[in-house]
C-alpha cells in the first residue's frame, strides 16, 4: 500500500515540476516579447527596480541574519556534542 502512495506522490511531484517549468518558460517568453516591443520602457523599469533594491536595507538585514545564525550555531554545536557524549556514555554501560 505504501508503494501505491509513493508512486502517486512521485507522479504528482513530476507533474508539479513539469507545470512549474512550463509556467517559467511561458513567463520568460512573455518577458522577452515585452522587452523587444518596449525596450525604452523596459530599461526605465529596470533602472527604477535597481534603484529601489539599492535603497532597501537588504544587505543589513542579511548581515544581521547571518550574525544571528553564527551566534546560535555555537550553542547548537555544544548541545550536539553533549548529546553525542551522553549517547557514548550510555553505550559503555
N, CA, C and O atoms as CSV, one atom per row, in Angstrom:
chain,resi,resn,atom,element,x,y,z
A,1,UNK,N,N,0.825,-1.189,0.000
A,1,UNK,CA,C,0.000,0.000,0.000
A,1,UNK,C,C,0.872,1.257,0.000
A,1,UNK,O,O,0.518,2.259,-0.621
A,2,UNK,N,N,2.027,1.205,0.704
A,2,UNK,CA,C,2.922,2.348,0.703
A,2,UNK,C,C,3.488,2.605,-0.688
A,2,UNK,O,O,3.704,3.755,-1.068
A,3,UNK,N,N,3.728,1.553,-1.441
A,3,UNK,CA,C,4.243,1.711,-2.797
A,3,UNK,C,C,3.239,2.442,-3.678
A,3,UNK,O,O,3.609,3.230,-4.549
A,4,UNK,N,N,1.944,2.162,-3.431
A,4,UNK,CA,C,0.897,2.838,-4.185
A,4,UNK,C,C,0.976,4.348,-3.986
A,4,UNK,O,O,0.929,5.123,-4.941
A,5,UNK,N,N,1.098,4.745,-2.717
A,5,UNK,CA,C,1.128,6.168,-2.406
A,5,UNK,C,C,2.421,6.808,-2.863
A,5,UNK,O,O,2.408,7.939,-3.348
A,6,UNK,N,N,3.552,6.102,-2.718
A,6,UNK,CA,C,4.812,6.700,-3.143
A,6,UNK,C,C,4.852,6.863,-4.652
A,6,UNK,O,O,5.437,7.823,-5.152
A,7,UNK,N,N,4.246,5.949,-5.381
A,7,UNK,CA,C,4.185,6.081,-6.828
A,7,UNK,C,C,3.368,7.285,-7.248
A,7,UNK,O,O,3.758,8.025,-8.151
A,8,UNK,N,N,2.241,7.480,-6.596
A,8,UNK,CA,C,1.405,8.618,-6.961
A,8,UNK,C,C,2.035,9.927,-6.515
A,8,UNK,O,O,1.909,10.940,-7.203
A,9,UNK,N,N,2.711,9.920,-5.375
A,9,UNK,CA,C,3.354,11.168,-4.935
A,9,UNK,C,C,4.500,11.524,-5.872
A,9,UNK,O,O,4.756,12.701,-6.126
A,10,UNK,N,N,5.192,10.505,-6.386
A,10,UNK,CA,C,6.237,10.783,-7.364
A,10,UNK,C,C,5.660,11.364,-8.635
A,10,UNK,O,O,6.234,12.278,-9.226
A,11,UNK,N,N,4.508,10.825,-9.063
A,11,UNK,CA,C,3.849,11.357,-10.259
A,11,UNK,C,C,3.386,12.796,-10.021
A,11,UNK,O,O,3.514,13.652,-10.897
A,12,UNK,N,N,2.857,13.045,-8.849
A,12,UNK,CA,C,2.393,14.393,-8.523
A,12,UNK,C,C,3.580,15.347,-8.506
A,12,UNK,O,O,3.487,16.469,-9.005
A,13,UNK,N,N,4.692,14.904,-7.933
A,13,UNK,CA,C,5.879,15.753,-7.889
A,13,UNK,C,C,6.393,16.039,-9.300
A,13,UNK,O,O,6.763,17.171,-9.612
A,14,UNK,N,N,6.416,15.011,-10.150
A,14,UNK,CA,C,6.882,15.217,-11.524
A,14,UNK,C,C,5.957,16.149,-12.292
A,14,UNK,O,O,6.412,17.015,-13.040
A,15,UNK,N,N,4.647,15.964,-12.101
A,15,UNK,CA,C,3.697,16.842,-12.778
A,15,UNK,C,C,3.837,18.275,-12.280
A,15,UNK,O,O,3.772,19.222,-13.063
A,16,UNK,N,N,4.028,18.425,-10.981
A,16,UNK,CA,C,4.222,19.762,-10.414
A,16,UNK,C,C,5.482,20.422,-10.946
A,16,UNK,O,O,5.485,21.612,-11.258
A,17,UNK,N,N,6.555,19.644,-11.047
A,17,UNK,CA,C,7.800,20.174,-11.575
A,17,UNK,C,C,7.639,20.558,-13.043
A,17,UNK,O,O,8.097,21.621,-13.463
A,18,UNK,N,N,7.000,19.708,-13.811
A,18,UNK,CA,C,6.776,19.988,-15.229
A,18,UNK,C,C,5.917,21.242,-15.395
A,18,UNK,O,O,6.205,22.084,-16.245
A,19,UNK,N,N,4.863,21.366,-14.585
A,19,UNK,CA,C,3.987,22.534,-14.646
A,19,UNK,C,C,4.770,23.809,-14.310
A,19,UNK,O,O,4.619,24.834,-14.974
A,20,UNK,N,N,5.599,23.730,-13.278
A,20,UNK,CA,C,6.385,24.895,-12.881
A,20,UNK,C,C,7.360,25.298,-13.977
A,20,UNK,O,O,7.519,26.484,-14.266
A,21,UNK,N,N,8.017,24.308,-14.590
A,21,UNK,CA,C,8.942,24.617,-15.682
A,21,UNK,C,C,8.204,25.251,-16.852
A,21,UNK,O,O,8.683,26.219,-17.444
A,22,UNK,N,N,7.040,24.705,-17.184
A,22,UNK,CA,C,6.257,25.261,-18.289
A,22,UNK,C,C,5.841,26.698,-17.997
A,22,UNK,O,O,5.908,27.557,-18.877
A,23,UNK,N,N,5.416,26.960,-16.781
A,23,UNK,CA,C,4.996,28.311,-16.408
A,23,UNK,C,C,6.176,29.277,-16.462
A,23,UNK,O,O,6.031,30.413,-16.914
A,24,UNK,N,N,7.350,28.825,-15.999
A,24,UNK,CA,C,8.533,29.676,-16.023
A,24,UNK,C,C,8.944,29.976,-17.459
A,24,UNK,O,O,9.282,31.115,-17.783
A,25,UNK,N,N,8.917,28.969,-18.317
A,25,UNK,CA,C,9.251,29.192,-19.730
A,25,UNK,C,C,8.272,30.163,-20.376
A,25,UNK,O,O,8.673,31.038,-21.143
A,26,UNK,N,N,7.003,30.011,-20.070
A,26,UNK,CA,C,5.992,30.908,-20.625
A,26,UNK,C,C,6.218,32.336,-20.133
A,26,UNK,O,O,6.089,33.285,-20.907
A,27,UNK,N,N,6.552,32.495,-18.858
A,27,UNK,CA,C,6.817,33.812,-18.306
A,27,UNK,C,C,8.037,34.442,-18.967
A,27,UNK,O,O,8.029,35.629,-19.291
A,28,UNK,N,N,9.082,33.648,-19.167
A,28,UNK,CA,C,10.275,34.170,-19.828
A,28,UNK,C,C,9.983,34.591,-21.269
A,28,UNK,O,O,10.474,35.626,-21.721
A,29,UNK,N,N,9.200,33.809,-21.981
A,29,UNK,CA,C,8.845,34.157,-23.355
A,29,UNK,C,C,8.046,35.463,-23.396
A,29,UNK,O,O,8.286,36.320,-24.247
A,30,UNK,N,N,7.097,35.603,-22.468
A,30,UNK,CA,C,6.302,36.833,-22.427
A,30,UNK,C,C,7.177,38.035,-22.087
A,30,UNK,O,O,6.999,39.120,-22.641
A,31,UNK,N,N,8.122,37.833,-21.175
A,31,UNK,CA,C,9.020,38.918,-20.789
A,31,UNK,C,C,9.904,39.336,-21.961
A,31,UNK,O,O,10.072,40.526,-22.228
A,32,UNK,N,N,10.467,38.345,-22.660
A,32,UNK,CA,C,11.295,38.663,-23.825
A,32,UNK,C,C,10.494,39.417,-24.887
A,32,UNK,O,O,10.980,40.377,-25.486
A,33,UNK,N,N,9.291,38.977,-25.103
A,33,UNK,CA,C,8.436,39.630,-26.096
A,33,UNK,C,C,8.152,41.077,-25.695
A,33,UNK,O,O,8.211,41.979,-26.530
A,34,UNK,N,N,7.842,41.294,-24.413
A,34,UNK,CA,C,7.549,42.645,-23.938
A,34,UNK,C,C,8.775,43.551,-24.083
A,34,UNK,O,O,8.658,44.702,-24.505
A,35,UNK,N,N,9.959,43.019,-23.729
A,35,UNK,CA,C,11.176,43.817,-23.806
A,35,UNK,C,C,11.495,44.177,-25.254
A,35,UNK,O,O,11.938,45.291,-25.533
A,36,UNK,N,N,11.274,43.247,-26.168
A,36,UNK,CA,C,11.528,43.536,-27.581
A,36,UNK,C,C,10.552,44.590,-28.122
A,36,UNK,O,O,10.919,45.406,-28.967
A,37,UNK,N,N,9.318,44.566,-27.633
A,37,UNK,CA,C,8.327,45.542,-28.098
A,37,UNK,C,C,8.520,46.905,-27.449
A,37,UNK,O,O,8.267,47.928,-28.085
A,38,UNK,N,N,8.961,46.939,-26.196
A,38,UNK,CA,C,9.095,48.193,-25.437
A,38,UNK,C,C,10.476,48.286,-24.781
A,38,UNK,O,O,10.569,48.173,-23.559
A,39,UNK,N,N,11.538,48.483,-25.541
A,39,UNK,CA,C,12.874,48.488,-24.937
A,39,UNK,C,C,13.112,49.674,-23.996
A,39,UNK,O,O,13.739,49.510,-22.950
A,40,UNK,N,N,12.623,50.853,-24.349
A,40,UNK,CA,C,12.856,52.031,-23.508
A,40,UNK,C,C,12.111,51.897,-22.178
A,40,UNK,O,O,12.666,52.172,-21.114
A,41,UNK,N,N,10.866,51.478,-22.252
A,41,UNK,CA,C,10.075,51.311,-21.027
A,41,UNK,C,C,10.685,50.215,-20.142
A,41,UNK,O,O,10.703,50.340,-18.917
A,42,UNK,N,N,11.175,49.159,-20.759
A,42,UNK,CA,C,11.796,48.068,-20.004
A,42,UNK,C,C,13.049,48.547,-19.284
A,42,UNK,O,O,13.293,48.179,-18.135
A,43,UNK,N,N,13.844,49.373,-19.969
A,43,UNK,CA,C,15.049,49.928,-19.332
A,43,UNK,C,C,14.666,50.831,-18.169
A,43,UNK,O,O,15.312,50.806,-17.121
A,44,UNK,N,N,13.626,51.622,-18.348
A,44,UNK,CA,C,13.180,52.504,-17.262
A,44,UNK,C,C,12.725,51.679,-16.058
A,44,UNK,O,O,13.060,51.999,-14.918
A,45,UNK,N,N,11.961,50.620,-16.317
A,45,UNK,CA,C,11.518,49.755,-15.214
A,45,UNK,C,C,12.707,49.109,-14.525
A,45,UNK,O,O,12.732,48.999,-13.300
A,46,UNK,N,N,13.694,48.681,-15.303
A,46,UNK,CA,C,14.872,48.042,-14.718
A,46,UNK,C,C,15.655,49.035,-13.856
A,46,UNK,O,O,16.121,48.684,-12.772
A,47,UNK,N,N,15.800,50.283,-14.340
A,47,UNK,CA,C,16.507,51.297,-13.554
A,47,UNK,C,C,15.766,51.613,-12.255
A,47,UNK,O,O,16.384,51.741,-11.199
A,48,UNK,N,N,14.455,51.737,-12.338
A,48,UNK,CA,C,13.663,52.027,-11.142
A,48,UNK,C,C,13.763,50.866,-10.143
A,48,UNK,O,O,13.946,51.087,-8.946
A,49,UNK,N,N,13.643,49.638,-10.641
A,49,UNK,CA,C,13.731,48.475,-9.757
A,49,UNK,C,C,15.123,48.395,-9.124
A,49,UNK,O,O,15.244,48.110,-7.932
A,50,UNK,N,N,16.162,48.643,-9.906
A,50,UNK,CA,C,17.519,48.626,-9.371
A,50,UNK,C,C,17.723,49.698,-8.313
A,50,UNK,O,O,18.356,49.448,-7.287
A,51,UNK,N,N,17.189,50.891,-8.557
A,51,UNK,CA,C,17.319,51.967,-7.584
A,51,UNK,C,C,16.610,51.622,-6.281
A,51,UNK,O,O,17.150,51.830,-5.194
A,52,UNK,N,N,15.398,51.094,-6.401
A,52,UNK,CA,C,14.635,50.727,-5.200
A,52,UNK,C,C,15.350,49.619,-4.429
A,52,UNK,O,O,15.471,49.693,-3.206
A,53,UNK,N,N,15.826,48.587,-5.141
A,53,UNK,CA,C,16.533,47.498,-4.462
A,53,UNK,C,C,17.834,47.978,-3.841
A,53,UNK,O,O,18.263,47.458,-2.811
A,54,UNK,N,N,18.462,48.968,-4.463
A,54,UNK,CA,C,19.699,49.515,-3.907
A,54,UNK,C,C,19.430,50.272,-2.613
A,54,UNK,O,O,20.269,50.279,-1.712
A,55,UNK,N,N,18.284,50.901,-2.516
A,55,UNK,CA,C,17.948,51.701,-1.342
A,55,UNK,C,C,17.406,50.864,-0.180
A,55,UNK,O,O,17.431,51.309,0.968
A,56,UNK,N,N,16.930,49.684,-0.465
A,56,UNK,CA,C,16.408,48.846,0.611
A,56,UNK,C,C,17.565,48.334,1.465
A,56,UNK,O,O,18.654,48.091,0.946
A,57,UNK,N,N,17.345,48.173,2.742
A,57,UNK,CA,C,18.426,47.715,3.619
A,57,UNK,C,C,18.592,46.184,3.591
A,57,UNK,O,O,18.725,45.548,4.637
A,58,UNK,N,N,18.583,45.614,2.395
A,58,UNK,CA,C,18.671,44.153,2.283
A,58,UNK,C,C,20.016,43.656,2.802
A,58,UNK,O,O,20.083,42.628,3.477
A,59,UNK,N,N,21.078,44.377,2.489
A,59,UNK,CA,C,22.408,43.971,2.954
A,59,UNK,C,C,22.489,43.930,4.468
A,59,UNK,O,O,23.047,42.999,5.048
A,60,UNK,N,N,21.940,44.926,5.088
A,60,UNK,CA,C,21.949,44.968,6.561
A,60,UNK,C,C,21.101,43.845,7.146
A,60,UNK,O,O,21.483,43.217,8.134
A,61,UNK,N,N,19.959,43.602,6.535
A,61,UNK,CA,C,19.081,42.535,7.029
A,61,UNK,C,C,19.778,41.185,6.893
A,61,UNK,O,O,19.786,40.393,7.835
A,62,UNK,N,N,20.362,40.918,5.724
A,62,UNK,CA,C,21.068,39.645,5.533
A,62,UNK,C,C,22.269,39.523,6.458
A,62,UNK,O,O,22.556,38.438,6.965
A,63,UNK,N,N,22.969,40.626,6.680
A,63,UNK,CA,C,24.094,40.607,7.611
A,63,UNK,C,C,23.649,40.290,9.028
A,63,UNK,O,O,24.302,39.519,9.731
A,64,UNK,N,N,22.543,40.881,9.447
A,64,UNK,CA,C,22.025,40.614,10.787
A,64,UNK,C,C,21.582,39.166,10.926
A,64,UNK,O,O,21.825,38.540,11.958
A,65,UNK,N,N,20.940,38.633,9.908
A,65,UNK,CA,C,20.512,37.230,9.954
A,65,UNK,C,C,21.723,36.312,10.023
A,65,UNK,O,O,21.721,35.335,10.772
A,66,UNK,N,N,22.756,36.620,9.249
A,66,UNK,CA,C,23.975,35.811,9.271
A,66,UNK,C,C,24.621,35.847,10.648
A,66,UNK,O,O,25.048,34.812,11.160
A,67,UNK,N,N,24.694,37.024,11.249
A,67,UNK,CA,C,25.267,37.120,12.600
A,67,UNK,C,C,24.444,36.315,13.604
A,67,UNK,O,O,25.008,35.636,14.462
A,68,UNK,N,N,23.127,36.385,13.506
A,68,UNK,CA,C,22.284,35.616,14.421
A,68,UNK,C,C,22.482,34.114,14.240
A,68,UNK,O,O,22.491,33.363,15.215
A,69,UNK,N,N,22.638,33.683,13.002
A,69,UNK,CA,C,22.862,32.254,12.749
A,69,UNK,C,C,24.174,31.812,13.378
A,69,UNK,O,O,24.238,30.759,14.013
A,70,UNK,N,N,25.230,32.619,13.201
A,70,UNK,CA,C,26.516,32.241,13.780
A,70,UNK,C,C,26.475,32.270,15.308
A,70,UNK,O,O,27.128,31.455,15.958
A,71,UNK,N,N,25.721,33.192,15.878
A,71,UNK,CA,C,25.588,33.238,17.336
A,71,UNK,C,C,24.844,31.997,17.829
A,71,UNK,O,O,25.211,31.429,18.857
A,72,UNK,N,N,23.809,31.573,17.115
A,72,UNK,CA,C,23.032,30.400,17.529
A,72,UNK,C,C,23.755,29.100,17.200
A,72,UNK,O,O,23.436,28.058,17.772
A,73,UNK,N,N,24.714,29.144,16.298
A,73,UNK,CA,C,25.413,27.940,15.861
A,73,UNK,C,C,26.298,27.371,16.972
A,73,UNK,O,O,26.402,26.153,17.112
A,74,UNK,N,N,26.924,28.224,17.748
A,74,UNK,CA,C,27.825,27.756,18.814
A,74,UNK,C,C,27.081,26.936,19.869
A,74,UNK,O,O,27.536,25.838,20.189
A,75,UNK,N,N,25.960,27.408,20.427
A,75,UNK,CA,C,25.243,26.567,21.381
A,75,UNK,C,C,24.693,25.290,20.751
A,75,UNK,O,O,24.599,24.262,21.422
A,76,UNK,N,N,24.332,25.344,19.485
A,76,UNK,CA,C,23.828,24.145,18.807
A,76,UNK,C,C,24.926,23.094,18.720
A,76,UNK,O,O,24.666,21.913,18.948
A,77,UNK,N,N,26.142,23.502,18.396
A,77,UNK,CA,C,27.261,22.559,18.349
A,77,UNK,C,C,27.535,22.001,19.737
A,77,UNK,O,O,27.804,20.809,19.879
A,78,UNK,N,N,27.472,22.837,20.753
A,78,UNK,CA,C,27.683,22.380,22.127
A,78,UNK,C,C,26.628,21.350,22.526
A,78,UNK,O,O,26.960,20.327,23.124
A,79,UNK,N,N,25.362,21.610,22.201
A,79,UNK,CA,C,24.293,20.665,22.532
A,79,UNK,C,C,24.474,19.367,21.758
A,79,UNK,O,O,24.247,18.288,22.305
A,80,UNK,N,N,24.877,19.454,20.499
A,80,UNK,CA,C,25.115,18.256,19.694
A,80,UNK,C,C,26.250,17.428,20.291
A,80,UNK,O,O,26.142,16.205,20.390
A,81,UNK,N,N,27.314,18.076,20.681
A,81,UNK,CA,C,28.441,17.374,21.296
A,81,UNK,C,C,28.051,16.730,22.621
A,81,UNK,O,O,28.458,15.605,22.913
A,82,UNK,N,N,27.269,17.438,23.415
A,82,UNK,CA,C,26.824,16.885,24.688
A,82,UNK,C,C,25.937,15.668,24.480
A,82,UNK,O,O,26.022,14.695,25.230
A,83,UNK,N,N,25.096,15.723,23.471
A,83,UNK,CA,C,24.223,14.590,23.151
A,83,UNK,C,C,25.039,13.385,22.712
A,83,UNK,O,O,24.762,12.261,23.132
A,84,UNK,N,N,26.039,13.608,21.872
A,84,UNK,CA,C,26.907,12.520,21.424
A,84,UNK,C,C,27.669,11.925,22.603
A,84,UNK,O,O,27.809,10.706,22.703
A,85,UNK,N,N,28.155,12.774,23.485
A,85,UNK,CA,C,28.876,12.306,24.662
A,85,UNK,C,C,27.958,11.486,25.567
A,85,UNK,O,O,28.377,10.462,26.105
A,86,UNK,N,N,26.724,11.921,25.736
A,86,UNK,CA,C,25.754,11.200,26.552
A,86,UNK,C,C,25.463,9.826,25.955
A,86,UNK,O,O,25.427,8.827,26.674
A,87,UNK,N,N,25.254,9.778,24.632
A,87,UNK,CA,C,24.982,8.502,23.967
A,87,UNK,C,C,26.191,7.570,24.061
A,87,UNK,O,O,26.029,6.360,24.217
A,88,UNK,N,N,27.385,8.121,23.970
A,88,UNK,CA,C,28.593,7.301,24.088
A,88,UNK,C,C,28.712,6.746,25.501
A,88,UNK,O,O,29.095,5.590,25.682
A,89,UNK,N,N,28.388,7.561,26.507
A,89,UNK,CA,C,28.452,7.108,27.896
A,89,UNK,C,C,27.383,6.049,28.164
A,89,UNK,O,O,27.628,5.107,28.918
A,90,UNK,N,N,26.219,6.186,27.565
A,90,UNK,CA,C,25.156,5.201,27.737
A,90,UNK,C,C,25.522,3.883,27.066
A,90,UNK,O,O,25.147,2.816,27.552
A,91,UNK,N,N,26.244,3.945,25.966
A,91,UNK,CA,C,26.638,2.735,25.249
A,91,UNK,C,C,27.679,1.934,26.011
A,91,UNK,O,O,27.728,0.713,25.861
A,92,UNK,N,N,28.507,2.567,26.816
A,92,UNK,CA,C,29.545,1.878,27.585
A,92,UNK,C,C,28.957,1.134,28.769
A,92,UNK,O,O,29.534,0.147,29.224
A,93,UNK,N,N,27.842,1.579,29.268
A,93,UNK,CA,C,27.261,0.950,30.463
A,93,UNK,C,C,26.597,-0.316,30.167
A,93,UNK,O,O,26.063,-0.959,31.070
